[in-house]
Amino acid sequence: MPLFHKNIKSIHLAAIILIGLTCLTTAISYSPVIFKFASPLSLTDINPSLRLFSIIIIVLMTMIKGIKIVDVFMEMRDTPKQWRRFALSYPIIIPLVLALILYL
């Protein structure tokens, strides 16, 4: 029974982390809008260093959330290495490609 109780605690902790990171990601994605009130905003109007910093932070948080989902909710921490690596490649490669598209 203690193993089951420990598993429930880790799932709850992972859920809290995921919700917190999602809220933080949303707040960061809206931060350029807060900094520029007056004029209509496009991605080219944002300061390039602020834009790069926010993209990097959002991509890192997205990777962390994807890894948590694979390890905790999909329970792939104890699966064969090939399957776990394949499942972990998605939350790492896709955000990097999207960041490259966003920045260019």
LORO-744841 format. One record per residue (C-alpha): residue in one letter; x, y, z; residue number from 1. Coordinates in steps of 0.05 Angstrom, whole numbers, plus 5000, padded with zeros to 4 digits. Example, Ala and Ser with C-alpha at 12.3 -4.5 7.8 and 13.67 -1.06 7.14 Angstrom:
% LORO-744841
["A", [5246, 4910, 5156], 1],
["S", [5273, 4979, 5143], 2],
***
This chain:
% LORO-744841
["M", [5000, 5000, 5000], 1],
["P", [5055, 5051, 5013], 2],
["L", [5079, 5046, 4940], 3],
["F", [5010, 5064, 4915], 4],
["H", [5006, 5122, 4963], 5],
["K", [5075, 5147, 4939], 6],
["N", [5052, 5142, 4867], 7],
["I", [4990, 5184, 4881], 8],
["K", [5033, 5238, 4913], 9],
["S", [5080, 5240, 4853], 10],
["I", [5021, 5245, 4805], 11],
["H", [4991, 5303, 4845], 12],
["L", [5058, 5338, 4848], 13],
["A", [5068, 5329, 4773], 14],
["A", [4998, 5356, 4760], 15],
["I", [5012, 5418, 4802], 16],
["I", [5078, 5429, 4766], 17],
["L", [5043, 5422, 4698], 18],
["I", [4988, 5471, 4716], 19],
["G", [5038, 5521, 4744], 20],
["L", [5083, 5517, 4683], 21],
["T", [5023, 5525, 4637], 22],
["C", [5001, 5587, 4674], 23],
["L", [5071, 5615, 4672], 24],
["T", [5079, 5600, 4598], 25],
["T", [5013, 5635, 4583], 26],
["A", [5035, 5696, 4624], 27],
["I", [5102, 5700, 4588], 28],
["S", [5069, 5694, 4520], 29],
["Y", [5024, 5753, 4536], 30],
["S", [5080, 5796, 4567], 31],
["P", [5098, 5833, 4502], 32],
["V", [5026, 5855, 4497], 33],
["I", [5030, 5884, 4567], 34],
["F", [5095, 5921, 4550], 35],
["K", [5065, 5953, 4487], 36],
["F", [4996, 5982, 4502], 37],
["A", [4986, 6035, 4450], 38],
["S", [4998, 6007, 4382], 39],
["P", [4975, 5942, 4348], 40],
["L", [5025, 5888, 4362], 41],
["S", [5059, 5841, 4314], 42],
["L", [5117, 5794, 4327], 43],
["T", [5165, 5840, 4290], 44],
["D", [5148, 5899, 4336], 45],
["I", [5176, 5864, 4398], 46],
["N", [5247, 5876, 4421], 47],
["P", [5289, 5819, 4391], 48],
["S", [5324, 5802, 4456], 49],
["L", [5259, 5800, 4495], 50],
["R", [5228, 5758, 4440], 51],
["L", [5287, 5708, 4440], 52],
["F", [5286, 5704, 4516], 53],
["S", [5212, 5691, 4519], 54],
["I", [5216, 5638, 4464], 55],
["I", [5272, 5602, 4500], 56],
["I", [5235, 5603, 4566], 57],
["I", [5170, 5578, 4534], 58],
["V", [5206, 5523, 4496], 59],
["L", [5243, 5499, 4559], 60],
["M", [5178, 5498, 4599], 61],
["T", [5143, 5460, 4543], 62],
["M", [5199, 5409, 4543], 63],
["I", [5195, 5400, 4619], 64],
["K", [5119, 5391, 4614], 65],
["G", [5126, 5340, 4559], 66],
["I", [5179, 5300, 4597], 67],
["K", [5134, 5301, 4659], 68],
["I", [5076, 5276, 4618], 69],
["V", [5117, 5219, 4589], 70],
["D", [5149, 5198, 4655], 71],
["V", [5092, 5207, 4704], 72],
["F", [5025, 5204, 4668], 73],
["M", [5044, 5156, 4613], 74],
["E", [5085, 5117, 4664], 75],
["M", [5142, 5104, 4616], 76],
["R", [5197, 5113, 4668], 77],
["D", [5206, 5037, 4674], 78],
["T", [5194, 5017, 4601], 79],
["P", [5249, 4993, 4554], 80],
["K", [5299, 5048, 4537], 81],
["Q", [5282, 5050, 4463], 82],
["W", [5208, 5063, 4476], 83],
["R", [5222, 5115, 4529], 84],
["R", [5272, 5151, 4484], 85],
["F", [5223, 5150, 4426], 86],
["A", [5168, 5178, 4471], 87],
["L", [5215, 5232, 4499], 88],
["S", [5239, 5253, 4430], 89],
["Y", [5171, 5284, 4414], 90],
["P", [5169, 5335, 4471], 91],
["I", [5241, 5354, 4456], 92],
["I", [5244, 5358, 4380], 93],
["I", [5176, 5389, 4366], 94],
["P", [5185, 5450, 4412], 95],
["L", [5254, 5462, 4383], 96],
["V", [5226, 5462, 4312], 97],
["L", [5169, 5508, 4333], 98],
["A", [5218, 5555, 4367], 99],
["L", [5260, 5557, 4304], 100],
["I", [5197, 5574, 4263], 101],
["L", [5176, 5627, 4313], 102],
["Y", [5243, 5661, 4316], 103],
["L", [5256, 5661, 4241], 104],
***
